[in-house]
């Protein structure tokens, strides 16, 4: 059973209590009137609000400036100059030093070694006396030959007095010689055989004899004068050969005899080595020959003395060794150092091909972007990439054969050679230093392209 709340009746004179929403409206009205009564306070608060608003705006601009990217720092790089010159291809080859003049000093005659005037290590000039054989026997032989010569000469004088008409007919002799030369020319040309040459030559000789061409010669032979004269000349030559002299400047080595020993013709006394005029023999692979020619430059390193000599090719052998497939190359030079000796091992770096008048950049300058070669060309404080076409190259330089349309690259321009792997187009750079590749060919052989030899 639900109970109904009892109904309360208001009397006619009772006041009505306003609803809660009515009170809120009254409070709002009172607050509005209160604000109108304090204008000064309202102005100050408004100014403060405006100031706060301005500060907020200024702060917003400052925040925007602080978030902007800072200025880029230049990248420190090294640069190098583009140049026009020779591009040199070089190969390595190994070999050995040897003396250009080295010989065995031998006895030309048999006899006793009377004097030995040198020792191992002695330097002797050309013509210096090295040893002397006992000359007594050879002097006696010369005297005998001279006596026979004088005897024959006196007999010749007697015969000339008896037959003054026996002088040689010079015209007949000259005619004989001309005819013999023509006959020999026919033999060389194949117009006559050797047998025919001998037969016709004998006929010419007999005819000349009848005309008086050989009268003096026959007279000398008949009296023995010709033989005596020849014997004397041989005896004089043998006497000269008893003195053994140096055929050229050099150093004595391998001395194997001593004074007083008996020697025979052909026996070796010592060796004579010229250590000043040397040559290096190396062997270059046939595939590395290129355009190698006489006069091309090379660097000859002698590891034993830690020395490198600038030399030029003196000889390129005309044939290839069929077993090693190499070509023999010689470098001749004058040696001023006593430390450099024949037999030492050498290593040669040889310019086998010289390509003149090429536009060259250091190989470190060439990069590849999108599979295309480029270089960074320096312009003021910026590095601008230039796409290029490359040609030949060696260990130091790359040949530039062309550039992209609208770009230029000339001798004297500078290109970046370091710290450029991540460099962008028109990047700001700071040049640390200008470097030049250590090109030994340019420094040692400024006229390398001329190929001028010894």
C-alpha positions as CSV (number, residue, x, y, z in Angstrom):
1,X,0.0,0.0,0.0
2,X,1.6,3.3,-1.1
3,X,1.3,6.4,0.9
4,X,0.8,9.8,-0.8
5,X,2.8,12.7,0.5
6,X,0.4,15.2,2.2
7,X,-0.2,18.4,0.2
8,X,0.8,21.7,1.8
9,X,-1.3,24.7,1.0
10,X,0.2,28.3,1.0
11,X,-1.8,31.1,2.4
12,X,-2.6,34.1,0.2
13,X,-0.3,36.5,2.1
14,X,2.8,34.2,2.2
15,X,6.0,35.3,0.2
16,X,7.3,33.0,-2.6
17,X,10.9,31.7,-2.2
18,X,12.9,32.2,-5.4
19,X,14.4,29.1,-7.0
20,X,18.2,28.5,-6.8
21,X,18.8,29.7,-10.4
22,X,17.3,33.1,-9.5
23,X,20.0,33.6,-6.9
24,X,22.7,32.9,-9.3
25,X,21.4,35.5,-11.7
26,X,21.4,38.1,-8.9
27,X,24.9,37.3,-7.9
28,X,26.0,37.8,-11.5
29,X,24.3,41.1,-11.8
30,X,25.9,42.3,-8.6
31,X,29.3,41.4,-9.8
32,X,28.7,43.2,-13.1
33,X,27.8,46.4,-11.2
34,X,30.8,46.0,-9.0
35,X,33.1,45.9,-12.0
36,X,31.5,49.1,-13.3
37,X,32.2,50.9,-10.1
38,X,36.1,50.2,-10.2
39,X,37.4,51.4,-13.6
40,X,40.9,52.0,-12.4
41,X,41.4,48.5,-11.3
42,X,40.0,47.2,-14.6
43,X,42.5,49.3,-16.6
44,X,45.5,48.1,-14.7
45,X,44.4,44.5,-15.1
46,X,43.8,45.1,-18.9
47,X,47.3,46.6,-19.3
48,X,48.8,43.7,-17.5
49,X,46.9,41.3,-19.7
50,X,48.1,43.1,-22.8
51,X,51.7,43.0,-21.5
52,X,51.4,39.3,-20.9
53,X,50.0,38.9,-24.4
54,X,52.9,40.8,-25.9
55,X,55.4,38.9,-23.9
56,X,53.8,35.7,-25.1
57,X,54.1,36.9,-28.7
58,X,57.7,37.9,-28.3
59,X,58.5,34.6,-26.7
60,X,56.9,32.8,-29.6
61,X,59.2,34.6,-32.1
62,X,62.3,33.9,-29.9
63,X,61.3,30.3,-29.8
64,X,60.9,30.3,-33.6
65,X,64.4,31.8,-34.0
66,X,66.1,29.3,-31.7
67,X,64.6,26.4,-33.6
68,X,66.1,27.6,-37.0
69,X,69.2,25.6,-38.4
70,X,72.6,27.1,-37.4
71,X,74.9,28.3,-40.3
72,X,76.9,25.4,-41.9
73,X,80.6,25.1,-41.1
74,X,83.0,24.9,-44.1
75,X,84.6,21.5,-44.7
76,X,88.4,21.5,-44.6
77,X,89.8,19.9,-47.7
78,X,93.1,19.5,-49.6
79,X,93.2,20.6,-53.2
80,X,95.5,20.0,-56.2
81,X,95.9,21.6,-59.6
82,X,94.8,20.2,-62.9
83,X,97.8,20.0,-65.2
84,X,98.5,19.3,-68.9
85,X,101.5,17.1,-69.5
86,X,102.8,13.5,-70.1
87,X,101.1,10.4,-68.8
88,X,103.8,7.8,-68.2
89,X,103.2,4.1,-67.9
90,X,105.9,2.2,-66.0
91,X,106.7,-1.5,-65.3
92,X,109.0,-3.2,-62.9
93,X,111.8,-5.5,-64.0
94,X,114.7,-7.1,-62.2
95,X,118.2,-8.0,-63.2
96,X,121.9,-7.6,-62.4
97,X,124.7,-5.1,-62.8
98,X,127.7,-6.0,-64.9
99,X,130.9,-4.2,-66.1
100,X,130.8,-3.2,-69.7
101,X,134.5,-3.8,-69.9
102,X,135.8,-6.9,-68.2
103,X,138.4,-9.3,-69.6
104,X,140.9,-12.0,-68.7
105,X,144.5,-10.9,-69.1
106,X,146.3,-13.8,-70.8
107,X,149.9,-14.5,-71.9
108,X,150.3,-14.4,-75.6
109,X,153.7,-16.2,-75.4
110,X,155.3,-18.9,-73.4
111,X,158.1,-18.1,-71.1
112,X,159.1,-17.2,-67.5
113,X,157.3,-14.5,-65.7
114,X,160.1,-12.1,-65.0
115,X,158.2,-9.3,-63.3
116,X,154.6,-8.9,-61.9
117,X,153.8,-5.3,-61.2
118,X,150.3,-5.4,-59.9
119,X,148.2,-7.0,-57.1
120,X,144.6,-7.7,-56.5
121,X,142.5,-4.5,-56.1
122,X,145.0,-2.3,-57.9
123,X,143.6,0.2,-60.2
124,X,145.5,0.6,-63.5
125,X,145.0,3.0,-66.4
126,X,144.9,1.9,-70.0
127,X,148.4,0.9,-71.3
128,X,149.8,0.4,-67.8
129,X,152.4,-2.4,-67.6
130,X,151.1,-5.4,-65.7
131,X,153.7,-8.1,-66.2
132,X,156.9,-8.8,-68.2
133,X,158.1,-12.1,-69.5
134,X,161.8,-13.0,-69.8
135,X,162.8,-11.1,-73.0
136,X,166.3,-12.6,-73.6
137,X,165.2,-15.3,-76.0
138,X,162.9,-13.0,-77.9
139,X,165.6,-10.3,-78.2
140,X,168.0,-12.9,-79.7
141,X,165.4,-14.0,-82.2
142,X,164.9,-10.4,-83.3
143,X,168.6,-9.9,-83.8
144,X,168.8,-13.0,-85.9
145,X,165.9,-11.8,-88.1
146,X,167.5,-8.4,-88.4
147,X,170.8,-10.0,-89.6
148,X,169.0,-12.0,-92.3
149,X,167.1,-8.9,-93.3
150,X,170.4,-7.0,-93.8
151,X,171.9,-9.9,-95.8
152,X,169.0,-10.0,-98.1
153,X,169.0,-6.2,-98.5
154,X,172.6,-6.2,-99.6
155,X,172.0,-8.9,-102.2
156,X,169.0,-7.0,-103.4
157,X,171.2,-3.9,-103.9
158,X,173.7,-5.9,-105.9
159,X,171.0,-7.3,-108.2
160,X,169.5,-3.9,-108.8
161,X,172.9,-2.6,-109.9
162,X,173.2,-5.4,-112.3
163,X,169.7,-5.0,-113.7
164,X,168.5,-1.5,-113.5
165,X,165.7,-2.2,-116.0
166,X,164.1,-4.5,-113.4
167,X,161.8,-1.9,-111.9
168,X,158.1,-2.6,-111.8
169,X,156.0,-1.2,-114.6
170,X,153.5,0.9,-112.6
171,X,151.1,1.2,-115.5
172,X,150.9,-2.5,-116.1
173,X,150.4,-3.1,-112.4
174,X,147.5,-0.6,-112.2
175,X,145.9,-2.1,-115.3
176,X,146.1,-5.6,-113.7
177,X,144.4,-4.4,-110.5
178,X,141.5,-2.8,-112.4
179,X,140.9,-5.9,-114.4
180,X,141.1,-8.1,-111.3
181,X,138.5,-5.9,-109.5
182,X,136.1,-6.2,-112.4
183,X,136.6,-9.9,-112.4
184,X,135.8,-10.1,-108.7
185,X,132.7,-8.0,-109.2
186,X,131.5,-10.5,-111.8
187,X,132.1,-13.3,-109.3
188,X,130.1,-11.5,-106.6
189,X,127.2,-10.8,-109.0
190,X,127.1,-14.5,-110.0
191,X,128.0,-13.9,-113.6
192,X,131.0,-16.2,-113.4
193,X,131.8,-19.3,-111.3
194,X,134.6,-19.6,-108.7
195,X,136.6,-21.9,-111.0
196,X,136.3,-19.4,-113.9
197,X,137.4,-16.6,-111.6
198,X,140.6,-18.5,-110.6
199,X,141.4,-19.5,-114.2
200,X,140.9,-16.0,-115.6
201,X,142.7,-14.4,-112.6
202,X,145.8,-16.5,-113.4
203,X,145.7,-15.4,-117.0
204,X,145.6,-11.8,-116.0
205,X,148.5,-12.3,-113.6
206,X,150.7,-14.0,-116.2
207,X,149.9,-11.2,-118.7
208,X,150.8,-8.6,-116.1
209,X,154.0,-10.4,-115.3
210,X,155.1,-10.4,-118.9
211,X,154.4,-6.6,-119.0
212,X,156.7,-6.0,-116.0
213,X,154.1,-5.5,-113.3
214,X,155.8,-7.7,-110.6
215,X,159.5,-7.2,-111.4
216,X,160.5,-5.7,-108.0
217,X,158.4,-8.2,-106.0
218,X,160.0,-11.2,-107.9
219,X,163.5,-9.8,-107.3
220,X,162.9,-9.4,-103.6
221,X,161.6,-12.9,-103.3
222,X,164.5,-14.4,-105.3
223,X,167.1,-12.8,-103.1
224,X,165.3,-13.8,-99.8
225,X,164.6,-10.2,-98.9
226,X,160.8,-10.6,-98.5
227,X,161.2,-13.5,-96.1
228,X,163.8,-11.8,-94.1
229,X,161.7,-8.7,-93.7
230,X,158.7,-10.7,-92.6
231,X,160.7,-12.7,-90.1
232,X,162.1,-9.5,-88.5
233,X,158.6,-8.1,-88.1
234,X,157.4,-11.2,-86.4
235,X,160.4,-11.2,-84.0
236,X,159.7,-7.5,-83.2
237,X,156.1,-8.3,-82.5
238,X,157.0,-11.2,-80.2
239,X,159.3,-9.0,-78.2
240,X,156.5,-6.5,-77.7
241,X,154.2,-9.2,-76.5
242,X,156.6,-10.1,-73.6
243,X,155.3,-6.9,-72.0
244,X,151.7,-7.5,-70.8
245,X,149.7,-4.2,-70.5
246,X,146.2,-3.2,-69.5
247,X,143.9,-2.8,-72.5
248,X,141.7,-0.3,-70.7
249,X,141.2,1.4,-67.3
250,X,140.2,-1.1,-64.6
251,X,140.9,-2.9,-61.4
252,X,142.9,-6.0,-61.1
253,X,141.1,-9.1,-59.8
254,X,141.7,-12.9,-59.4
255,X,145.5,-12.7,-59.8
256,X,146.7,-16.3,-60.0
257,X,150.4,-16.2,-60.8
258,X,153.6,-14.9,-59.2
259,X,156.9,-13.7,-60.5
260,X,159.3,-16.5,-61.5
261,X,156.6,-18.9,-62.6
262,X,156.7,-20.5,-66.0
263,X,153.7,-19.6,-68.1
264,X,152.4,-20.8,-71.5
265,X,150.7,-19.0,-74.3
266,X,147.0,-18.5,-73.4
267,X,147.4,-18.9,-69.7
268,X,145.3,-16.4,-67.6
269,X,147.2,-14.1,-65.3
270,X,144.3,-12.1,-63.8
271,X,141.1,-10.3,-64.6
272,X,140.7,-6.7,-65.4
273,X,137.4,-5.1,-64.4
274,X,136.2,-1.6,-65.2
275,X,133.9,-0.6,-62.4
276,X,133.2,2.9,-63.8
277,X,131.4,1.9,-67.0
278,X,128.6,-0.3,-65.8
279,X,125.4,-1.6,-67.3
280,X,122.3,-3.1,-65.8
281,X,120.6,-6.0,-67.6
282,X,117.0,-6.6,-66.8
283,X,114.3,-8.7,-68.5
284,X,110.9,-7.1,-69.4
285,X,107.9,-9.3,-70.1
286,X,106.8,-9.1,-73.7
287,X,103.3,-8.0,-72.6
288,X,104.8,-5.1,-70.8
289,X,107.0,-3.7,-73.5
290,X,104.4,-1.2,-74.8
291,X,106.2,1.3,-77.0
292,X,109.5,1.0,-75.0
293,X,112.4,2.5,-77.0
294,X,116.0,3.6,-76.6
295,X,116.2,6.8,-74.5
296,X,113.1,6.1,-72.4
297,X,113.7,7.0,-68.7
298,X,113.9,4.6,-65.9
299,X,114.7,4.5,-62.1
300,X,117.4,1.9,-61.2
301,X,117.2,0.8,-57.6
302,X,120.2,-1.0,-56.0
303,X,118.9,-2.4,-52.8
304,X,122.3,-3.4,-51.4
305,X,123.4,0.2,-51.2
306,X,119.9,1.7,-50.8
307,X,120.4,3.9,-53.8
308,X,118.3,4.8,-56.8
309,X,119.8,6.1,-60.0
310,X,118.1,7.9,-62.9
311,X,119.0,6.2,-66.1
312,X,117.8,5.8,-69.7
313,X,117.3,2.8,-71.9
314,X,120.5,2.1,-73.9
315,X,119.6,-1.1,-75.7
316,X,116.3,-3.0,-76.4
317,X,117.2,-6.4,-77.6
318,X,115.8,-7.2,-81.0
319,X,114.3,-10.6,-80.1
320,X,112.2,-12.2,-77.3
321,X,113.5,-15.1,-75.3
322,X,111.2,-18.0,-76.2
323,X,111.4,-19.7,-72.9
324,X,110.9,-16.8,-70.5
325,X,108.9,-14.6,-72.9
326,X,111.0,-11.6,-71.9
327,X,113.0,-9.0,-73.7
328,X,116.5,-8.0,-72.6
329,X,116.9,-4.3,-71.8
330,X,120.2,-2.6,-71.0
331,X,120.9,0.6,-69.1
332,X,124.5,2.0,-69.3
333,X,125.8,4.6,-66.9
334,X,129.0,5.9,-65.4
335,X,129.5,4.8,-61.8
336,X,131.0,7.3,-59.4
337,X,130.4,5.3,-56.2
338,X,132.9,2.7,-55.0
339,X,130.0,0.9,-53.2
340,X,128.3,0.0,-56.5
341,X,129.9,-3.0,-58.1
342,X,129.3,-5.5,-60.9
343,X,127.1,-8.5,-59.9
344,X,124.7,-6.5,-57.6
345,X,121.0,-7.1,-57.9
346,X,119.0,-4.3,-59.4
347,X,115.3,-3.4,-59.7
348,X,114.2,-1.1,-62.5
349,X,111.1,1.0,-62.9
350,X,110.9,1.6,-66.6
351,X,108.7,4.1,-68.5
352,X,107.4,1.8,-71.3
353,X,104.9,4.2,-72.7
354,X,104.9,8.0,-72.8
355,X,101.6,9.7,-73.7
356,X,102.2,13.5,-74.3
357,X,99.8,16.5,-74.0
358,X,97.2,15.0,-71.7
359,X,94.8,16.8,-69.3
360,X,95.5,15.2,-66.0
361,X,94.0,15.2,-62.5
362,X,95.4,13.3,-59.4
363,X,93.7,10.0,-59.1
364,X,92.4,10.9,-55.6
365,X,90.3,13.6,-57.2
366,X,88.1,11.3,-59.2
367,X,84.9,9.9,-57.5
368,X,81.9,8.0,-58.8
369,X,78.3,9.1,-58.3
370,X,75.5,7.2,-59.9
371,X,78.1,5.1,-61.7
372,X,79.5,8.3,-63.4
373,X,82.9,9.7,-62.6
374,X,83.2,13.3,-61.3
375,X,85.6,15.7,-59.7
376,X,84.9,18.6,-57.3
377,X,86.1,21.8,-58.9
378,X,87.0,24.6,-56.5
379,X,85.2,27.9,-57.2
380,X,85.8,30.5,-54.5
381,X,84.7,29.0,-51.2
382,X,82.5,26.4,-52.9
383,X,83.1,23.0,-54.4
384,X,81.0,22.2,-57.4
385,X,80.9,18.8,-58.9
386,X,81.8,18.3,-62.6
387,X,81.0,15.1,-64.3
388,X,83.9,14.0,-66.5
389,X,84.9,11.4,-69.0
390,X,88.2,9.6,-68.1
391,X,90.8,8.0,-70.3
392,X,94.1,6.5,-69.6
393,X,95.6,6.4,-66.1
394,X,98.7,5.4,-64.0
395,X,99.4,5.2,-60.3
396,X,99.3,9.0,-59.9
397,X,97.1,10.6,-62.5
398,X,93.9,10.1,-64.5
399,X,93.4,11.5,-68.0
400,X,90.3,13.7,-68.5
401,X,89.0,13.4,-72.0
402,X,85.8,15.4,-71.6
403,X,83.4,17.1,-69.2
404,X,79.6,17.4,-69.0
405,X,77.9,20.0,-71.2
406,X,78.0,23.5,-69.6
407,X,81.0,22.7,-67.4
408,X,84.7,23.4,-67.8
409,X,87.9,21.9,-66.5
410,X,91.2,23.3,-67.6
411,X,94.9,23.2,-66.7
412,X,95.4,25.4,-63.6
413,X,92.0,24.7,-62.1
414,X,91.9,23.3,-58.6
415,X,90.1,20.1,-57.6
416,X,89.4,18.6,-54.2
417,X,91.5,15.5,-53.4
418,X,90.6,14.8,-49.7
419,X,87.5,14.7,-47.4
420,X,85.1,14.7,-50.4
421,X,83.5,11.3,-50.2
422,X,80.3,12.8,-48.8
423,X,80.7,16.3,-50.2
424,X,77.6,17.8,-51.8
425,X,77.3,20.0,-54.8
426,X,78.2,23.7,-54.0
427,X,79.4,22.6,-50.5
428,X,81.2,25.3,-48.5
429,X,84.9,24.4,-48.1
430,X,87.9,25.7,-46.4
431,X,91.2,24.8,-48.3
432,X,93.6,23.3,-45.8
433,X,96.5,23.0,-48.2
434,X,97.4,22.7,-51.8
435,X,99.2,19.4,-52.5
436,X,101.1,18.1,-55.6
437,X,101.6,14.3,-56.2
438,X,105.2,13.2,-55.8
439,X,105.8,12.5,-59.5
440,X,109.4,11.2,-59.8
441,X,109.2,11.2,-63.5
442,X,108.5,15.0,-63.7
443,X,111.1,15.7,-61.0
444,X,113.9,13.5,-62.3
445,X,113.2,13.6,-66.0
446,X,111.6,17.0,-66.9
447,X,112.0,16.2,-70.6
448,X,110.7,12.6,-70.4
449,X,108.4,13.0,-73.4
450,X,111.4,13.9,-75.6
451,X,112.8,10.4,-75.3
452,X,116.3,11.8,-75.6
453,X,118.8,9.2,-74.8
454,X,122.5,9.2,-74.0
